[in-house]
Amino acid sequence: MALYLANFPKLKQSMLAQQGSSVFVDLQFIDELKAPEDGHCNDEELKLDESIVVKHAYYFFQIFKVFIGDLIFSSEEREISRQYFQKVSAMDALRVISVELQFIYDILYTKALVLHFKLSYFFRFIAFTHIVSAFILFNRLKSDKIHAPDVRITYSLLLGGIALDVISLLRLILSDWTVAEFKLYNKKLSQQYSFLNNLVSAMDHLRKPQFATCTQPNATVTYKVLNTPLIFQRWSESISACNFFSEFLKESPRKMHKQNRSWGILVLCNICCFPIFMAMKIISCFQQAGGGTRVGGGGRGAFMHDRGLMITEMKYVSKNPFINKLWIYIFEEVRRKAKDANDLTKVKEIFDARGGMFLQSIAQEIDCGNLSAFVTGANYDFAILTWHIATEMWYNMEKQNMNSTLRNEEREFSKILSDYMMYLLLNKPSATSVVRGTFEMTVDKASLEMMQNGCNTTNVERLCEKLFHVPTETFNLTSPLGEGMKLAHEMERLREEKWKVMAGVWVEMLSYAAIHIKGNEHVLLLSKGGELLTFVWLLMAHFGCFYKPEWGISRERFHMYRPAR
């Protein structure tokens, strides 16, 4: 039954039925959503209790699950979401979205839809009473002729079955589904609900996100990162990185480590990850064995074919902790643009923006010159590699500015998002197929040109310095490496302001990819731990920056309202 209910055609059919029906909206609940606080709160603050986050996320999940089927919400639902997210803090918004995605994951990959039927509770009760009855009857009626080992085995099986049922019941009671329904529909708590309410409240502090500090390699700058215990994590709380220059030099991109993790936890993580690491190595060897003769500095999947070098997947990948301030920066950029997303024309402009809109917004304070040509004058995948090369060049050539915390953060955000976009386009091809174009060929062309220019150094910093001082006429200016070098030289005149430009452009490029990928591709990423890309997808939808040619910015329907009790 769970498999039947969780398939995409069945879900889309139920969503279409939902869109055609009237929705009753509790006005008191709308008021609560609209005003979590008077005005903006501190974006780093976790203001909402975890049970309230689950309650709000469940409400939005009922609205936004239509995006899985590439449908769209109504104008009333759009306005509720926009008002809520304009006022909630960035970190609370991250929590709400993570619980929403947990609900989506549950309906697609678990038995949640079946377990929360009333009939399911009845069958669970019957099964539990049967195994308890079997235990009592066996205890009273067992014969002395039964061998002692058989008795012990039978007791172990029966007690194990009872223990599993009790654990399942506790998990069911403490699940997000139960907490959401309890908080939504039991406002005036009766006597029998008081114990459950106290239990839910007691679990709030355990389920809240936890944090650690993280140090940037070869620097003294520290960042606050997510560090929730594994048992309470709703997603991987990490962001992957691939790098064109590191791949060429056959080395892993830089990796950031959490500081306040105990030695025992690190050892346990390494032991648990070792089998996975070995399995990936074995798979990689099989892939390489079937591809051909390896040449040059390409990673896994870089082989000599009839048409030359082709990189189909990068070998050297780093997984870094998720920095809080990176999410806050993305959230603030999306919120800033969404303030004007009141009509179809503005939303379409935001929907199609991939860097040019940000450059226009800062044109009065920063002379961006010809930079817009590097985002609007090329294919999306070509522009990604161009900006990745320019970002990596300056990140390695320019050291941290000890007098400017803001510039250091923007520099770091540019680096993280640049490497993350490379990771998505080369290592998640099925998810990003809508926007990636012929990205392998684009990277292939840059790799060949890198080898032709005799870049034989083994250090990324020296490689960037060497390339930057090569005369621009040497490069083919229609190639991604030539365009990247040209962009790097354009950035030189911006001095410190270049990091503000790069960070803003990378957020817009990430947003463009997120909202142009189909909903079913996003939810496939949930089965692998979740991606920042999916969070940005829902964030853009929550701010009303979503456009569908067949629907516009919303679908119109009449809502029937009933007064709050």
C-alpha positions in Angstrom: 0.0 0.0 0.0 2.9 2.4 0.8 4.5 1.7 -2.6 1.2 2.2 -4.3 0.5 5.6 -2.6 4.1 6.9 -3.0 4.5 6.5 -6.8 4.7 9.8 -8.8 1.6 9.3 -11.0 -0.5 8.5 -8.0 0.8 11.5 -6.0 0.3 13.8 -9.0 -3.3 12.6 -9.4 -4.0 13.3 -5.7 -2.5 16.7 -6.0 -4.6 17.6 -9.0 -7.7 16.5 -7.1 -6.5 18.7 -4.2 -6.1 21.7 -6.5 -9.7 21.3 -7.7 -11.2 21.3 -4.3 -11.9 24.1 -1.9 -9.5 24.5 1.0 -10.7 25.7 4.4 -8.2 28.0 6.0 -8.1 28.7 9.7 -7.9 32.5 10.1 -6.3 32.3 13.5 -3.6 30.0 12.1 -3.0 32.4 9.2 -2.4 35.3 11.7 0.1 33.1 13.6 2.0 32.4 10.3 1.9 36.0 9.2 3.4 37.4 12.4 6.0 35.2 14.1 7.5 38.5 15.2 7.0 42.2 14.7 9.5 43.0 12.0 12.6 41.2 11.1 14.4 39.2 13.8 18.0 38.3 14.1 18.7 35.9 11.2 21.0 33.8 13.4 18.4 33.4 16.1 16.5 30.2 16.7 13.3 31.8 17.9 10.7 29.1 17.3 10.3 26.0 19.4 10.9 22.8 17.4 7.3 21.6 17.8 6.1 25.0 16.4 8.6 24.6 13.5 7.1 21.2 12.7 3.6 22.6 12.9 4.4 25.4 10.4 6.3 23.1 8.2 3.4 20.6 8.1 1.0 23.4 7.1 3.4 24.5 4.2 4.0 20.9 3.2 0.3 20.6 2.5 0.6 23.5 0.1 4.0 23.0 -1.4 3.9 19.3 -2.1 2.2 20.2 -5.4 5.7 21.3 -6.6 6.7 17.7 -6.6 4.3 17.2 -9.5 5.4 20.4 -11.2 2.2 22.2 -10.3 1.8 25.5 -8.5 0.0 27.0 -5.5 -2.9 29.5 -5.5 -2.5 33.3 -5.1 -3.8 33.1 -1.4 -1.3 30.4 -0.5 1.5 32.3 -2.3 0.7 35.4 -0.3 0.6 33.6 3.0 4.0 32.0 2.3 5.6 35.3 1.2 4.5 37.2 4.3 5.7 34.5 6.6 9.1 34.2 5.1 9.6 37.9 4.9 9.4 38.1 8.7 10.9 34.8 9.9 14.6 34.6 10.7 16.9 32.9 8.2 17.8 30.0 10.5 14.2 29.4 11.4 13.3 29.4 7.7 16.0 26.7 7.2 14.5 24.6 9.9 11.0 24.9 8.4 12.2 24.0 5.0 14.2 21.0 6.3 11.1 19.6 8.1 9.0 20.2 4.9 11.6 18.2 2.9 11.4 15.5 5.6 7.7 15.2 5.1 8.2 14.9 1.3 10.9 12.3 1.9 8.5 10.4 4.2 5.7 10.2 1.7 8.0 9.0 -1.1 10.5 6.7 0.7 8.8 5.5 3.9 5.5 4.0 5.0 4.3 7.3 6.6 1.2 7.6 4.4 0.1 4.2 5.5 1.1 4.3 9.1 -1.0 7.3 9.9 -4.3 5.9 8.7 -6.8 5.0 11.5 -7.0 1.5 10.1 -3.2 1.2 10.5 -3.5 2.0 14.2 -6.1 -0.7 14.5 -4.0 -3.3 12.8 -0.9 -2.2 14.9 -3.0 -2.7 18.0 -4.2 -6.2 16.9 -0.6 -7.3 16.0 0.7 -6.1 19.4 -2.1 -7.8 21.4 -1.5 -11.0 19.5 2.2 -11.2 20.3 1.6 -10.3 23.9 -1.1 -13.0 24.1 1.3 -15.5 22.5 4.0 -14.6 25.1 1.5 -15.1 28.0 0.1 -18.4 26.6 3.6 -19.8 26.0 4.7 -18.8 29.5 1.7 -20.6 31.0 1.2 -23.6 28.8 4.8 -24.6 27.8 5.5 -28.2 28.3 8.5 -29.7 30.2 9.2 -31.8 27.1 10.4 -28.7 25.2 14.2 -28.4 25.3 15.6 -25.6 27.4 17.4 -24.0 24.4 14.2 -23.9 22.4 12.4 -22.2 25.3 15.1 -19.5 25.6 15.0 -18.9 21.8 11.2 -18.6 21.8 11.3 -16.2 24.8 13.9 -14.1 23.0 11.9 -14.0 19.8 8.7 -13.0 21.6 10.3 -10.4 23.8 12.2 -9.0 20.8 8.9 -8.7 18.9 7.3 -6.9 21.8 10.3 -4.6 22.1 10.2 -3.8 18.4 6.5 -2.9 18.6 7.1 -0.7 21.6 9.9 1.1 19.9 7.8 1.6 16.7 5.0 3.0 18.9 7.4 5.5 20.5 8.8 6.5 17.1 5.3 7.0 15.8 4.3 9.1 18.8 7.4 11.3 18.6 7.4 11.5 14.7 7.0 14.9 13.0 3.6 13.7 11.6 2.2 13.1 15.1 3.7 16.4 16.5 2.3 18.4 13.6 -1.2 17.0 13.8 -1.2 17.3 17.6 -0.1 21.0 17.5 -2.5 21.8 14.6 -5.7 20.2 15.8 -5.4 20.2 19.6 -5.2 23.8 20.6 -7.4 23.5 23.7 -5.7 20.5 25.4 -7.9 18.2 27.4 -6.7 16.1 30.3 -5.7 13.1 28.2 -3.5 15.2 25.9 -1.5 16.8 28.7 1.0 14.0 29.0 1.6 13.9 25.3 2.0 17.7 25.2 4.6 17.5 28.0 6.5 14.7 26.2 6.6 16.7 22.9 7.8 19.8 24.8 10.5 17.8 26.6 11.8 16.6 23.2 12.0 20.1 21.7 15.5 20.9 23.0 16.9 17.6 21.7 15.4 18.0 18.2 16.7 21.5 17.8 19.7 22.0 15.4 23.1 21.9 17.2 26.1 23.9 16.1 29.9 23.6 16.1 32.8 25.9 15.0 34.8 25.3 11.9 38.1 26.8 10.8 39.1 27.7 7.3 42.2 25.8 6.2 45.5 27.8 6.6 43.6 30.7 8.3 42.4 31.9 11.6 38.8 32.6 10.5 36.1 30.5 12.2 32.5 29.8 11.2 29.5 28.5 13.0 28.3 25.3 11.3 25.4 22.8 11.7 26.4 19.9 13.9 23.1 18.2 14.9 23.5 14.6 16.3 23.0 12.0 13.6 19.9 10.5 15.2 18.1 13.9 15.0 19.5 15.1 11.6 16.9 15.7 8.9 19.5 16.1 6.1 23.2 15.7 5.6 24.0 19.2 6.9 26.9 19.3 4.5 27.9 20.8 1.1 30.0 19.0 -1.5 32.8 20.6 -3.5 34.5 19.8 -6.8 37.2 22.0 -8.3 38.5 22.2 -11.9 42.0 23.1 -10.9 42.2 20.5 -8.2 40.9 17.8 -10.6 43.5 18.8 -13.1 46.3 18.4 -10.5 44.8 15.1 -9.1 44.2 16.4 -5.6 41.1 16.9 -3.4 39.6 20.4 -3.0 40.3 22.0 0.4 38.3 20.5 3.3 37.0 22.3 6.4 36.8 20.4 9.7 34.6 20.9 12.7 36.7 21.9 15.8 34.8 20.8 18.8 34.1 17.2 17.9 35.5 14.6 20.3 38.2 12.2 19.4 35.8 9.2 19.9 33.2 10.6 17.5 35.9 11.2 14.8 37.2 7.6 15.2 33.6 6.2 15.1 32.8 8.3 11.9 36.0 7.1 10.2 35.2 3.4 11.1 31.7 3.8 9.7 32.8 5.6 6.6 35.6 3.2 5.7 33.4 0.5 4.1 31.6 3.1 2.0 34.9 4.6 1.0 36.3 1.2 -0.1 33.1 0.4 -2.0 33.3 3.7 -3.9 37.0 3.0 -4.7 36.1 -0.5 -6.1 33.3 1.0 -8.2 35.7 3.6 -9.5 38.2 1.0 -10.5 35.5 -0.9 -12.5 34.4 2.3 -14.2 38.0 3.1 -15.2 38.7 -0.5 -16.4 35.8 -0.2 -18.9 36.6 3.2 -20.3 39.9 3.2 -22.0 43.4 4.6 -21.6 43.7 7.4 -19.0 45.5 10.5 -20.0 46.3 14.0 -18.7 45.1 15.5 -15.5 41.4 14.5 -15.6 39.8 12.6 -12.8 37.6 9.6 -12.8 35.9 9.2 -16.2 38.7 11.2 -18.0 39.6 8.8 -20.8 40.9 9.0 -24.3 38.1 8.4 -26.7 37.8 8.8 -30.5 37.0 12.4 -30.0 39.5 13.3 -27.3 39.5 13.8 -23.6 36.1 13.6 -21.8 35.4 14.2 -18.1 32.1 12.6 -17.2 32.5 12.7 -13.4 35.0 14.2 -11.1 37.0 11.9 -8.8 38.2 14.4 -6.2 35.3 15.5 -4.1 35.3 17.1 -0.6 32.3 17.2 1.7 32.3 20.3 4.0 30.1 21.3 6.9 27.3 23.7 6.2 28.1 27.3 7.3 25.2 29.1 8.9 26.2 32.5 7.5 26.2 31.1 4.0 22.6 30.2 4.3 21.8 33.6 5.9 23.5 35.3 2.9 21.5 33.2 0.4 18.3 33.9 2.3 18.9 37.6 2.5 19.7 37.8 -1.3 16.5 36.0 -2.2 14.4 38.0 0.3 15.8 41.2 -1.1 14.7 40.3 -4.6 11.4 38.9 -3.6 10.2 42.2 -2.0 9.2 43.4 -5.5 7.9 40.0 -6.7 4.3 41.3 -6.9 3.5 40.9 -10.6 4.1 38.5 -13.4 6.7 40.7 -15.2 8.9 41.0 -12.1 8.7 37.3 -11.1 9.6 36.3 -14.7 12.7 38.6 -14.4 13.7 36.9 -11.1 12.9 33.4 -12.5 15.2 33.9 -15.5 18.0 35.8 -13.7 21.3 34.0 -13.6 23.6 36.9 -12.5 22.6 39.8 -14.7 19.8 41.0 -12.3 22.3 41.2 -9.4 24.8 43.1 -11.5 22.1 45.6 -12.4 21.0 46.1 -8.8 24.6 47.1 -7.7 25.4 49.1 -10.9 24.9 52.5 -9.0 27.5 51.7 -6.3 29.9 49.4 -8.3 31.0 49.9 -11.9 30.5 46.4 -13.2 31.4 47.4 -16.7 31.1 44.6 -19.2 30.6 41.8 -16.6 27.0 41.2 -17.6 28.3 39.8 -20.9 29.9 36.9 -19.0 26.5 35.8 -17.6 24.0 36.7 -20.3 26.2 36.4 -23.4 26.9 32.7 -23.0 25.2 29.4 -22.3 24.5 28.7 -18.6 27.0 25.8 -18.4 29.7 27.8 -20.2 29.1 30.8 -17.8 29.4 28.5 -14.8 32.9 27.3 -15.8 33.9 30.8 -16.7 33.0 32.2 -13.3 34.4 29.2 -11.6 37.8 29.7 -13.2 37.8 33.5 -12.3 36.7 32.8 -8.7 39.4 30.1 -8.2 42.1 32.3 -9.7 41.4 35.2 -7.3 40.7 33.0 -4.3 44.2 31.5 -4.6 46.1 34.7 -5.6 44.6 37.0 -3.1 45.0 36.4 0.6 42.5 37.2 3.3 41.9 40.8 4.1 42.4 41.0 7.9 40.7 44.4 8.0 37.4 43.3 6.4 35.3 40.6 7.9 32.5 41.1 5.3 34.9 40.7 2.4 36.3 37.6 3.9 32.9 36.1 4.2 31.9 37.0 0.6 35.2 35.6 -0.6 34.5 32.3 1.3 30.9 32.2 0.0 32.1 32.7 -3.6 34.6 29.8 -3.2 32.0 27.4 -1.6 29.2 28.1 -4.2 31.7 28.0 -7.1 32.9 24.5 -6.1 29.4 23.4 -5.3 28.0 24.3 -8.7 30.9 22.4 -10.3 30.0 19.4 -8.2 26.3 19.5 -9.2 26.9 19.9 -12.9 29.5 17.1 -13.1 28.5 14.7 -10.4 24.7 15.1 -10.4 24.0 14.9 -14.2 20.5 13.5 -13.9 19.4 16.2 -11.4 20.8 19.1 -13.4 20.2 17.8 -16.9 17.8 20.7 -17.6 20.5 23.4 -17.1 23.8 21.7 -17.7 23.8 21.4 -21.5 27.0 19.9 -22.8 29.0 20.7 -19.7 31.3 17.7 -20.0 32.4 19.0 -23.4 32.9 22.5 -22.0 35.1 21.2 -19.2 36.9 18.9 -21.7 37.8 21.9 -23.9 39.2 23.8 -20.9 41.2 20.8 -19.8 42.8 20.4 -23.2 43.7 24.1 -23.4 45.2 23.9 -19.9 47.5 21.0 -21.0 48.4 22.9 -24.3 49.7 25.8 -22.2 52.1 23.6 -20.4 50.6 23.9 -17.0 52.8 21.3 -15.3 52.9 22.7 -11.7 51.6 20.6 -8.8 50.3 23.5 -6.7 47.0 25.3 -7.2 48.3 28.7 -6.1 51.3 28.5 -8.5 49.1 27.3 -11.3 46.7 30.2 -10.9 49.6 32.7 -10.7 51.2 31.2 -13.8 47.9 31.3 -15.8 47.1 34.8 -14.8 50.4 36.2 -16.1 50.1 34.3 -19.4 49.3 36.9 -22.2 45.5 36.8 -22.9 46.3 36.5 -26.7 47.7 33.0 -26.0 44.3 31.7 -25.0 41.4 31.0 -27.3 39.0 33.7 -26.1 36.0 31.7 -27.2 37.0 28.8 -24.9 35.9 28.6 -21.3 39.5 28.9 -20.0 40.1 32.0 -22.2 36.8 33.6 -21.1 37.7 32.7 -17.5 41.0 34.5 -17.8 39.4 37.5 -19.4 36.9 37.7 -16.6 39.7 37.4 -14.0 41.4 40.4 -15.5 38.1 42.3 -15.6 37.7 41.6 -11.9 41.1 43.1 -11.1 39.9 46.6 -11.5 37.1 46.1 -8.9 39.7 45.4 -6.1 37.9 44.3 -2.9 34.5 44.9 -4.4 35.0 41.9 -6.7 34.0 39.5 -3.9 30.6 41.2 -3.4 30.1 40.9 -7.2 31.1 37.2 -7.3 29.1 36.1 -4.2 25.9 37.8 -5.5 26.3 36.3 -9.0 26.9 32.8 -7.6 23.7 33.0 -5.5 21.7 34.0 -8.6 23.3 31.2 -10.6 22.4 28.7 -7.9 18.9 30.0 -7.7 18.5 29.8 -11.5 19.5 26.1 -11.4 17.3 25.3 -8.4 14.0 26.7 -9.9 14.6 25.4 -13.4 15.0 21.7 -12.3 11.8 19.6 -12.1 10.3 18.8 -8.8 10.7 15.0 -9.2 14.5 15.5 -9.8 14.7 17.5 -6.6 13.0 14.8 -4.5 15.3 12.1 -5.9 18.2 14.0 -4.2 16.4 13.6 -0.8 17.1 9.9 -0.9 20.9 10.7 -0.8 20.9 13.0 2.1 19.5 16.2 0.6 21.3 19.1 -1.2 21.5 22.8 -0.7 20.0 23.1 -4.3 16.7 21.6 -3.0 16.6 24.0 -0.1 17.0 27.0 -2.5 14.3 25.5 -4.7 11.8 25.6 -1.9 13.1 28.9 -0.6 12.4 30.6 -4.0 9.0 29.0 -4.1 8.2 30.3 -0.6 9.1 33.8 -1.6 6.8 33.6 -4.6 9.7 33.7 -7.1 8.3 30.8 -9.1 6.9 30.9 -12.6 5.2 28.3 -14.8 4.3 29.1 -18.4 1.1 27.2 -18.2 0.0 28.6 -14.8 1.8 32.0 -14.4 2.8 32.8 -10.9 -0.2 31.1 -9.2 -3.4 29.3 -10.0 -6.6 31.0 -9.1 -9.3 29.3 -7.0 -11.8 30.4 -4.4 -11.0 29.6 -0.8 -13.8 29.0 1.7 -12.9 30.4 5.1 -14.3 29.3 8.4 -13.8 31.2 11.6 -11.4 29.9 14.2 -12.9 28.0 17.1 
